[in-house]
Amino acid sequence: MDEEFMALALAEARAAAEEGDVPVGAVLVRDGVVLASDHNRREETKDPTAHAEMLVLRAAAARLGGWRLTDATLYVTLEPCAMCAGALVWARVARVVAATRDPKAGGMVSRYHIGLDGQLNHTVVWEDGPFQEEAAALLRGFFQARRS
């Protein structure tokens, strides 16, 4: 099942790249049902908080009529930043499956350990997910194209 949902997140990441945004996609799932899926929309919305993770948390909370997203799993193509990691804790998301880590700004395992270190009121389960090379290649290609 992880591969199926991560494939959806990768499709969202490709959509972000086509729209000129950093190619990150996210899918929030509970009990095998997709609650929300989206991709980075910072360029489109001119909103610095319009990360894929934030957008799916907002959409899922609206859909469910509440902010507690317990027992949900987030599939994301890049390790969440500190802002998004904090939001995952506050939303009580149970598990995060990420295709690739972010050594510069990763908020969960690479740089910071938000939601994993037991210092907050909720702990998130972290898993390295499928399609690591595909997600990393998409990001590399995007930034190489931007630099040239």
Secondary structure, DSSP 8 states (H G I E B T S, - for coil): -HHHHHHHHHHHHHHHHHTTS---EEEEEETTEEEEEEE--HHHHT-TT--HHHHHHHHHHHHHTSS--TTEEEEESS---HHHHHHHHHTT--EEEESS--TTT-TTTTS--TTTSS-SS---EEEE-S-HHHHHHHHHHHHHHHH-
